[in-house]
Amino acid sequence: MTKLVEDEDFYFNDDGLMIFTAHFLKKRGFCCQSGCTHCPYGVHEKYDPSYPIELQTFDGDESDYMDHESDEEQD
């Protein structure tokens, strides 16, 4: 397991919460559909934190939120 690097993979906001960077989320290779602040897959633009994630729907299928480039690198 690779260690996280502060200011590259995450930072702490003013409330002391750990926030993942777009760099880390892209490197992870998939979208968790949790509405991450720096989501490189665009889900944060459609996410409503006041509504349960299980009841939210996102346009497209799950493959829209996968990093196809990282899939190719693993082959």
WOUR-V991247 format. One record per helix or strand. SS is the DSSP state (H for helix, E for strand). FROM is the first residue (numbers start at 1). LEN is the number of residues. Records with the same first field share a line. If there is no record, write none. Layout:
SS = FROM-LEN, FROM-LEN
This chain:
E = 6-1, 10-3, 18-3, 30-1, 66-1
H = 22-7, 43-3, 53-3, 62-4, 68-7
